[in-house]
């Protein structure tokens, strides 16, 4: 049995207000030199960045976690900061704020953003001058503004997205208690509204079919690009969003572009003669990942600029009227390049070990910015010279000045071959003091989707053990099994209509590889993951129970029969997962359900779920818990989080989840096993370990 070394963790700080008192654990100075759960609970990271038109400044939002022992519980605060090209960063709006949707005004003098500030009831649009001054509220509406675009002609006209307000008559009825929810019928679509900066009149609503999610002015200011889904439902937003061009004067749709699959980013060319977008190649493509372009005006057809790409385009920006710059999720890293509207390509692999997202480009196309993370730091702001043939990224921000003092475990890409010969890849974090020839307990984190991936960058979050697990003596493994993204459309389709089949066999084959090379102890393997990764964890606790000594299932699937009838994405389940309806093959849906195999369970299983999850209904966890508890063949525990959905947002729930995950794995992979560990957590003591 491996014993985890326990080090002194906090040095008490004394603060004087009206006396002396000890501050809570997550704010105390640490004596430990490795990454800990307390570190995660205060880790800051960049969430988005936008470069000024002249390229001299970059505005970015910084996620700042709440202190779960001092602050009102909730999701992380989001601050506004600005950094220049030499890395000098200034805080603009900080504290208890939630800034988002940041962009520069067309003249480059101010930064626009959305926020619900002070005592405001709804989210409004604000400007703040970059050279000093207070924020000014530009557009206030009777409901939350969820998106906006600023006219490039003068910058005075504004189009924004919001739901229409409830009528006074309807509100009076609601106030009387008649607040019943007529499921998937009484929702209100998001509309496009037009106004101007100094207008005192009610904004004009455009009468467009469906629910809007993206809006952008054309360079001429005469048209709007609008992405519309048939309804406000998540399923329609995932599967059936389509791009339309709207005449501003008439409010009528003048062109429609039928993207063939899921829709990602959309943007006008600088001359307004093209619209580029990231789209799936067909309705069955699991992930939007190809860069396509349509001529405007045109016949609505799209030209795929990346037809042979064995990666997934993550974001793009127009470099000039003919050229688009892009970055892509490429295996476990990032590639980048340019492509012209006629398909002439130039691509390169970005140097270094940084994983990038969120590309932005200056007006002259000469400076690129993106956010990026590495194995030893979460997302920060980077800048690239767009004029170079293969630019080298330069990091501009350092949001956690204490992080370099931590020791990080070795982390690398691993490759193995599946039992059917398919070449597979993943990321392995070794134990912090790894010794060659010694076997270690292994935690395998299975990503969700499955149309996603884990890149070889920052892999440590509240639900991903990563470097925290490595600091506690675990090897931590992130397999990118068949169906993952980053390797092109054919690879991402490999798991379709074969739920829990070869895709989950890939996981076992990856473990066998780590056992064969002497890293993992075959008898001390734990599995965890959320959503589809939770499904894998439930499968590991039942069908593959003989392979796993512990399982931690988060917002996961246990019963595919009831899943398709309780999820908010039934059409996505049909089109990109199962490719068949429940009534077409009842046996398939049952056989691919962990509850069908519960009698095989011998794996201690911790199940965690948000009580308000619309994607994977919490009944999925209740079903598996009830069957495992009734069988009583191995320990099982169910934890439900109040007010959480498909993943935990709030600080307290995130910290609790992280500690319970580690506690369960330590108890069954490193500790005595047997009965479950303590039900109640001693947060202060656990944060000091």
TIPALUM-834797 format. One line per field, with one value per residue (C-alpha): residue in one letter; x, y, z. Coordinates in steps of 0.02 Angstrom, whole numbers, padded with zeros to 5 digits. Example, Ala and Ser with C-alpha at 12.3 -4.5 7.8 and 13.67 -1.06 7.14 Angstrom:
<torvexs>
rest <- [A|S]
px <- [00615|00684]
py <- [-00225|-00053]
pz <- [00390|00357]
</torvexs>
This chain:
<torvexs>
rest <- [X|X|X|X|X|X|X|X|X|X|X|X|X|X|X|X|X|X|X|X|X|X|X|X|X|X|X|X|X|X|X|X|X|X|X|X|X|X|X|X|X|X|X|X|X|X|X|X|X|X|X|X|X|X|X|X|X|X|X|X|X|X|X|X|X|X|X|X|X|X|X|X|X|X|X|X|X|X|X|X|X|X|X|X|X|X|X|X|X|X|X|X|X|X|X|X|X|X|X|X|X|X|X|X|X|X|X|X|X|X|X|X|X|X|X|X|X|X|X|X|X|X|X|X|X|X|X|X|X|X|X|X|X|X|X|X|X|X|X|X|X|X|X|X|X|X|X|X|X|X|X|X|X|X|X|X|X|X|X|X|X|X|X|X|X|X|X|X|X|X|X|X|X|X|X|X|X|X|X|X|X|X|X|X|X|X|X|X|X|X|X|X|X|X|X|X|X|X|X|X|X|X|X|X|X|X|X|X|X|X|X|X|X|X|X|X|X|X|X|X|X|X|X|X|X|X|X|X|X|X|X|X|X|X|X|X|X|X|X|X|X|X|X|X|X|X|X|X|X|X|X|X|X|X|X|X|X|X|X|X|X|X|X|X|X|X|X|X|X|X|X|X|X|X|X|X|X|X|X|X|X|X|X|X|X|X|X|X|X|X|X|X|X|X|X|X|X|X|X|X|X|X|X|X|X|X|X|X|X|X|X|X|X|X|X|X|X|X|X|X|X|X|X|X|X|X|X|X|X|X|X|X|X|X|X|X|X|X|X|X|X|X|X|X|X|X|X|X|X|X|X|X|X|X|X|X|X|X|X|X|X|X|X|X|X|X|X|X|X|X|X|X|X|X|X|X|X|X|X|X|X|X|X|X|X|X|X|X|X|X|X|X|X|X|X|X|X|X|X|X|X|X|X|X|X|X|X|X|X|X|X|X|X|X|X|X|X|X|X|X|X|X|X|X|X|X|X|X|X|X|X|X|X|X|X|X|X|X|X|X|X|X|X|X|X|X|X|X|X|X|X|X|X|X|X|X|X|X|X|X|X|X|X|X|X|X|X|X|X|X|X|X|X|X|X|X|X|X|X|X|X|X|X|X|X|X|X|X|X|X|X|X|X|X|X|X|X|X|X|X|X|X|X|X|X|X|X|X|X|X|X|X|X|X|X|X|X|X|X|X|X|X|X|X|X|X|X|X|X|X|X|X|X|X|X|X|X|X|X|X|X|X|X|X|X|X|X|X|X|X|X|X|X|X|X|X|X|X|X|X|X|X|X|X|X|X|X|X|X|X|X|X|X|X|X|X|X|X|X|X|X|X|X|X|X|X|X|X|X|X|X|X|X|X|X|X|X|X|X|X|X|X|X|X|X|X|X|X|X|X|X|X|X|X|X|X|X|X|X|X|X|X|X|X|X|X|X|X|X|X|X|X|X|X|X|X|X|X|X|X|X|X|X|X|X|X|X|X|X|X|X|X|X|X|X|X|X|X|X|X|X|X|X|X|X|X|X|X|X|X|X|X|X|X|X|X|X|X|X|X|X|X|X|X|X|X|X|X|X]
px <- [00000|00070|00069|00046|00166|00074|00161|00120|00010|-00035|00058|-00069|-00087|-00153|-00260|-00306|-00475|-00537|-00431|-00331|-00408|-00355|-00407|-00485|-00387|-00393|-00317|-00173|00009|00060|00213|00182|00279|00156|-00014|-00158|-00348|-00330|-00224|-00359|-00490|-00397|-00325|-00356|-00366|-00397|-00563|-00565|-00458|-00489|-00352|-00373|-00390|-00213|-00139|-00064|-00178|-00271|-00426|-00459|-00573|-00499|-00595|-00566|-00638|-00741|-00677|-00802|-00777|-00789|-00887|-01068|-01069|-01076|-00976|-00809|-00804|-00752|-00640|-00585|-00399|-00295|-00117|00002|00122|00265|00163|00115|-00061|-00181|-00341|-00489|-00643|-00612|-00694|-00867|-00909|-00954|-00889|-00911|-00927|-00783|-00741|-00663|-00766|-00729|-00628|-00521|-00551|-00661|-00692|-00871|-00934|-01090|-01123|-01255|-01176|-01213|-01399|-01454|-01590|-01532|-01371|-01331|-01202|-01064|-00915|-00757|-00620|-00453|-00357|-00451|-00623|-00776|-00890|-01042|-01202|-01240|-01391|-01510|-01658|-01803|-01722|-01542|-01438|-01350|-01250|-01217|-01129|-01069|-01092|-00923|-00991|-00976|-01001|-01163|-01288|-01301|-01388|-01412|-01488|-01619|-01784|-01939|-02005|-02156|-02313|-02388|-02543|-02440|-02332|-02487|-02545|-02373|-02373|-02536|-02446|-02497|-02316|-02334|-02203|-02278|-02130|-02046|-02194|-02198|-02016|-01974|-01853|-01703|-01735|-01626|-01653|-01588|-01547|-01419|-01303|-01398|-01573|-01714|-01838|-01883|-01766|-01835|-01863|-01833|-01968|-01857|-01907|-01836|-01714|-01555|-01385|-01258|-01268|-01138|-01145|-01081|-00934|-01051|-01172|-01317|-01338|-01332|-01269|-01388|-01379|-01554|-01615|-01796|-01827|-01731|-01704|-01527|-01554|-01602|-01455|-01336|-01403|-01506|-01432|-01417|-01342|-01446|-01411|-01537|-01565|-01559|-01680|-01817|-01782|-01802|-01692|-01608|-01495|-01488|-01335|-01370|-01222|-01225|-01195|-01164|-01120|-00974|-00897|-00962|-00886|-00894|-00743|-00675|-00753|-00920|-00908|-00890|-00950|-00837|-00893|-00841|-00964|-00987|-00974|-01146|-01289|-01200|-01035|-01012|-00918|-00908|-00729|-00712|-00683|-00808|-00845|-00994|-00996|-01110|-01217|-01227|-01335|-01311|-01186|-01030|-00853|-00756|-00582|-00513|-00585|-00436|-00401|-00361|-00394|-00535|-00533|-00556|-00567|-00522|-00504|-00498|-00320|-00373|-00514|-00449|-00358|-00415|-00302|-00351|-00298|-00350|-00361|-00233|-00208|-00146|-00083|-00125|-00089|-00116|-00116|-00194|-00308|-00375|-00556|-00504|-00424|-00238|-00170|-00018|-00012|00114|00127|00141|00306|00315|00193|00051|-00129|-00219|-00398|-00494|-00398|-00414|-00325|-00292|-00370|-00211|-00195|-00017|-00045|-00134|-00187|-00254|-00268|-00159|-00114|00030|00061|00118|-00008|-00191|-00250|-00153|-00144|-00022|00023|00093|00171|00047|00172|00291|00284|00279|00260|00320|00190|00239|00156|00097|00007|00050|-00110|-00047|00117|00131|00114|00298|00344|00251|00335|00250|00254|00315|00177|00181|00084|00068|00021|-00046|-00133|-00311|-00354|-00420|-00258|-00316|-00179|-00231|-00160|-00182|-00097|-00008|00041|00169|00173|00271|00420|00409|00537|00572|00527|00400|00215|00090|-00098|-00181|-00328|-00401|-00502|-00620|-00672|-00852|-00935|-00868|-00840|-00701|-00522|-00392|-00242|-00066|-00084|-00164|-00258|-00300|-00473|-00598|-00654|-00488|-00356|-00205|-00060|-00153|-00173|00010|00061|-00030|00062|-00054|-00019|-00160|-00210|-00318|-00359|-00421|-00521|-00606|-00741|-00630|-00595|-00427|-00401|-00529|-00708|-00684|-00600|-00734|-00869|-00789|-00892|-01062|-01197|-01078|-01104|-00992|-00920|-00747|-00735|-00732|-00626|-00498|-00489|-00446|-00317|-00238|-00227|-00149|-00018|00026|00037|00148|00272|00283|00195|00025|-00020|-00154|-00240|-00252|-00341|-00480|-00594|-00682|-00761|-00912|-01057|-00999|-00848|-00974|-01052|-00881|-00860|-01027|-00979|-00815|-00906|-01021|-00976|-00788|-00793|-00653|-00534|-00568|-00537|-00634|-00755|-00812|-00958|-01008|-01169|-01158|-01273|-01330|-01486|-01489|-01672|-01727|-01586|-01654|-01824|-01762|-01621|-01633|-01532|-01630|-01594|-01408|-01416|-01498|-01396|-01220|-01222|-01338|-01396|-01556|-01714|-01756|-01901|-01791|-01679|-01733|-01604|-01459|-01507|-01529|-01371|-01267|-01333|-01231|-01390|-01401|-01237|-01254|-01238|-01056|-01020|-00880|-00808|-00834|-00930|-00952|-01092|-01110|-01239|-01315|-01499|-01544|-01455|-01559|-01433|-01413|-01560|-01511|-01624|-01481|-01377|-01525|-01557|-01379|-01365|-01527|-01476|-01300|-01361|-01494|-01366|-01246|-01095|-00981|-00987|-01087|-01123|-01230|-01198|-01323|-01279|-01416|-01430|-01303|-01334|-01225|-01065|-01032|-01017|-01014|-00858|-00921|-00986|-00824|-00716|-00826|-00822|-00633|-00606|-00729|-00651|-00477|-00540|-00626|-00474|-00353|-00463|-00482|-00319|-00196|-00286|-00374|-00526|-00676|-00818|-00834|-00731|-00808|-00973|-00940|-00787|-00673|-00636|-00508|-00409|-00417|-00357|-00204|-00150]
py <- [00000|00169|00301|00480|00601|00732|00900|01056|01158|01329|01466|01564|01745|01874|02015|02166|02249|02276|02136|01987|01834|01688|01692|01542|01401|01446|01618|01559|01550|01373|01278|01138|01146|01040|01080|01053|01067|01233|01296|01247|01340|01504|01476|01620|01597|01700|01657|01770|01902|02037|02139|02324|02371|02445|02296|02395|02333|02172|02170|02007|01931|01843|01712|01737|01599|01644|01595|01460|01501|01690|01743|01716|01552|01560|01541|01629|01816|01881|02035|02149|02178|02256|02206|02292|02212|02204|02113|02255|02214|02335|02290|02389|02318|02200|02134|02057|02079|01966|02044|01952|01972|02096|02183|02347|02487|02514|02672|02579|02709|02605|02427|02364|02229|02151|02145|02156|02291|02354|02333|02316|02188|02144|02126|02285|02345|02460|02554|02597|02708|02620|02778|02809|02850|02763|02640|02709|02611|02615|02501|02448|02334|02255|02083|02022|02067|01906|01967|02121|02192|02370|02448|02475|02631|02765|02639|02723|02589|02434|02267|02160|01994|01977|01897|02004|02060|01976|02080|02167|02058|01899|01958|01994|01815|01748|01852|01768|01600|01537|01499|01326|01271|01207|01102|01148|01257|01417|01465|01635|01647|01763|01909|02035|02217|02375|02536|02676|02739|02900|02840|02875|02768|02586|02468|02398|02210|02113|01988|01839|01655|01555|01602|01703|01660|01760|01931|02033|02192|02185|02301|02415|02428|02384|02201|02087|01909|01814|01633|01564|01401|01343|01358|01414|01231|01170|01028|01147|01260|01113|01034|01155|01331|01407|01571|01709|01881|02014|02183|02312|02435|02308|02181|02043|01892|01915|01762|01596|01485|01303|01245|01054|01016|01091|01276|01357|01529|01641|01803|01925|01957|02136|02184|02100|01988|01824|01742|01613|01486|01330|01191|01005|00918|00839|00814|00662|00752|00755|00920|01081|01078|01122|01299|01345|01502|01570|01712|01860|01887|01707|01553|01502|01364|01336|01293|01183|01259|01116|00957|00845|00914|00780|00901|01017|01204|01288|01471|01588|01771|01861|01920|02018|02013|01851|01763|01680|01637|01486|01378|01196|01061|00942|00775|00829|00999|01147|01183|01347|01418|01525|01486|01594|01593|01492|01358|01399|01339|01368|01273|01249|01168|01297|01282|01243|01149|01275|01231|01379|01439|01599|01677|01866|01973|02159|02261|02251|02064|02080|02036|01883|01850|01694|01618|01470|01348|01230|01085|01208|01350|01375|01495|01656|01788|01758|01861|01807|01900|01872|01925|01781|01617|01517|01639|01598|01633|01757|01747|01915|01879|01788|01778|01670|01739|01597|01457|01447|01400|01235|01076|00992|00809|00746|00753|00684|00613|00423|00310|00134|00016|-00043|-00227|-00200|-00114|00068|00189|00290|00432|00516|00615|00541|00634|00535|00534|00684|00581|00446|00307|00200|00018|00055|00031|00161|00171|00245|00364|00366|00521|00492|00651|00686|00711|00597|00736|00822|00787|00814|00909|00904|01068|01116|00960|00999|01060|01024|00868|00821|00759|00800|00875|00869|00681|00665|00760|00628|00482|00437|00418|00509|00454|00547|00434|00511|00359|00335|00466|00604|00764|00828|00691|00734|00686|00499|00469|00568|00460|00293|00267|00304|00171|00074|00154|00077|-00038|-00017|00158|00092|-00058|00074|00130|-00045|-00063|00100|00038|-00125|-00023|00074|-00090|-00166|-00021|-00035|00126|00065|-00063|-00170|-00203|-00018|00068|00194|00269|00436|00563|00673|00661|00535|00508|00472|00344|00264|00264|00178|00051|00024|-00008|-00137|-00218|-00198|-00208|-00336|-00204|-00061|-00048|00117|00218|00400|00437|00619|00671|00507|00391|00226|00186|00228|00181|00317|00436|00473|00512|00630|00727|00900|00842|00694|00743|00755|00584|00518|00608|00599|00462|00314|00342|00250|00278|00187|00093|00036|-00068|-00085|-00220|-00110|00031|-00090|-00191|-00031|00025|00000|-00050|-00203|-00264|-00213|-00392|-00389|-00245|-00271|-00095|00034|00173|00355|00440|00629|00733|00907|00904|01025|00936|00949|00856|00695|00689|00652|00499|00417|00422|00375|00219|00156|00197|00104|-00053|-00058|-00026|-00162|-00288|-00237|-00317|-00165|00004|00141|00321|00453|00641|00764|00948|01077|01209|01127|01063|00970|01007|01110|01299|01360|01369|01261|01121|01120|01107|00974|00873|00886|00828|00683|00623|00621|00545|00400|00362|00371|00261|00122|00134|00184|00156|00018|00002|-00087|00023|00195|00339|00469|00541|00715|00807|00905|01039|01133|00978|00910|01074|01067|00895]
pz <- [00000|-00050|00085|00027|00110|00212|00218|00318|00204|00271|00360|00461|00410|00529|00465|00566|00547|00724|00790|00732|00651|00542|00360|00278|00202|00017|00051|00160|00107|00065|00122|-00004|-00168|-00270|-00340|-00218|-00214|-00124|-00269|-00392|-00293|-00319|-00493|-00614|-00800|-00957|-01039|-01194|-01278|-01409|-01493|-01532|-01716|-01716|-01622|-01478|-01339|-01299|-01189|-01099|-00970|-00819|-00721|-00534|-00424|-00272|-00102|-00051|00134|00123|-00032|-00074|-00168|-00357|-00517|-00540|-00558|-00729|-00731|-00873|-00898|-01037|-01085|-01205|-01328|-01203|-01071|-00955|-00895|-00811|-00718|-00787|-00699|-00554|-00398|-00388|-00573|-00718|-00878|-01043|-01232|-01242|-01406|-01462|-01535|-01721|-01685|-01558|-01422|-01307|-01252|-01262|-01145|-01070|-00884|-00749|-00642|-00468|-00431|-00613|-00646|-00822|-00922|-01020|-01147|-01083|-01154|-01058|-01134|-01145|-01096|-00935|-00873|-00806|-00892|-00981|-01005|-01191|-01211|-01074|-01110|-01017|-01028|-01028|-01181|-01233|-01383|-01489|-01641|-01673|-01845|-01927|-02012|-01879|-01738|-01685|-01735|-01629|-01657|-01503|-01451|-01314|-01275|-01289|-01120|-01044|-01067|-00917|-00931|-00933|-00789|-00683|-00710|-00664|-00506|-00456|-00454|-00627|-00671|-00744|-00870|-01033|-01083|-01249|-01299|-01196|-01217|-01289|-01437|-01439|-01556|-01649|-01600|-01683|-01594|-01595|-01461|-01423|-01463|-01340|-01437|-01407|-01501|-01663|-01662|-01823|-01868|-01908|-01898|-01754|-01617|-01648|-01574|-01677|-01759|-01854|-01958|-02136|-02173|-02270|-02123|-02238|-02192|-02042|-02030|-01915|-01857|-01825|-01750|-01768|-01580|-01424|-01379|-01352|-01475|-01616|-01570|-01583|-01740|-01845|-01834|-02007|-02069|-02149|-02221|-02170|-02253|-02114|-02194|-02232|-02096|-02225|-02256|-02425|-02425|-02333|-02319|-02284|-02183|-02193|-02010|-01839|-01844|-01756|-01781|-01922|-01990|-02136|-02246|-02232|-02399|-02364|-02517|-02421|-02261|-02180|-02051|-01959|-01995|-01987|-02156|-02141|-02018|-01943|-01913|-01723|-01720|-01819|-01881|-02066|-02129|-02265|-02364|-02461|-02589|-02549|-02648|-02706|-02717|-02535|-02575|-02471|-02525|-02403|-02387|-02282|-02359|-02317|-02144|-02014|-01873|-01817|-01849|-01680|-01732|-01875|-01922|-02088|-02124|-02279|-02406|-02482|-02339|-02179|-02033|-01929|-01783|-01763|-01632|-01704|-01613|-01440|-01497|-01607|-01789|-01880|-02053|-02185|-02330|-02471|-02528|-02680|-02570|-02577|-02410|-02302|-02137|-02000|-01829|-01692|-01602|-01418|-01309|-01305|-01343|-01423|-01448|-01484|-01630|-01661|-01792|-01810|-01950|-02053|-02024|-01962|-01778|-01711|-01534|-01450|-01278|-01240|-01103|-01066|-00948|-00814|-00831|-00881|-01018|-01041|-01179|-01322|-01474|-01643|-01789|-01930|-02062|-02025|-02122|-01960|-01815|-01640|-01504|-01368|-01198|-01130|-00966|-00805|-00704|-00559|-00495|-00368|-00494|-00550|-00371|-00389|-00448|-00594|-00640|-00807|-00937|-01114|-01260|-01258|-01402|-01408|-01527|-01502|-01513|-01691|-01745|-01733|-01680|-01528|-01425|-01258|-01122|-00971|-00813|-00713|-00522|-00457|-00397|-00530|-00521|-00673|-00641|-00505|-00538|-00480|-00452|-00606|-00623|-00799|-00841|-00990|-01079|-01123|-01291|-01355|-01484|-01386|-01336|-01201|-01268|-01199|-01106|-00941|-00885|-00704|-00652|-00514|-00607|-00690|-00566|-00675|-00580|-00414|-00434|-00485|-00328|-00225|-00303|-00448|-00632|-00723|-00898|-01025|-01173|-01335|-01389|-01558|-01579|-01509|-01604|-01666|-01796|-01929|-01967|-02006|-01838|-01744|-01824|-01777|-01620|-01698|-01680|-01567|-01397|-01262|-01394|-01470|-01398|-01220|-01270|-01321|-01140|-01077|-01216|-01160|-00981|-01041|-01132|-00975|-00880|-01014|-01007|-00819|-00767|-00702|-00571|-00653|-00486|-00441|-00584|-00560|-00693|-00690|-00806|-00834|-00958|-01090|-00977|-00839|-00955|-00975|-00785|-00762|-00897|-00808|-00643|-00722|-00889|-00861|-00672|-00661|-00732|-00612|-00425|-00411|-00515|-00498|-00614|-00644|-00734|-00828|-00925|-00850|-00953|-01138|-01150|-01029|-01078|-01251|-01176|-01039|-01122|-01200|-01353|-01426|-01607|-01575|-01492|-01649|-01782|-01712|-01581|-01609|-01790|-01744|-01645|-01485|-01565|-01709|-01597|-01416|-01383|-01438|-01319|-01174|-01205|-01214|-01044|-00884|-00790|-00904|-00829|-00646|-00586|-00639|-00520|-00396|-00412|-00273|-00360|-00316|-00415|-00423|-00514|-00524|-00474|-00615|-00758|-00919|-01028|-00930|-00811|-00630|-00639|-00735|-00576|-00467|-00572|-00561|-00376|-00335|-00429|-00358|-00182|-00197|-00261|-00122|-00205|-00185|-00097|-00184|-00139|-00225|-00206|-00280|-00298|-00269|-00404|-00519|-00694|-00819|-00725|-00571|-00588|-00408|-00300|-00155|-00267|-00368|-00214|-00138|-00299|-00313|-00134|-00147|-00309|-00232|-00069|-00161|-00269|-00122|-00015|-00144|-00243|-00107|00057|00152|00039|00113|00176|00096|00168|00283|00224|00292|00230|00344|00215|00318|00361|00182|00110|00223|00160]
</torvexs>
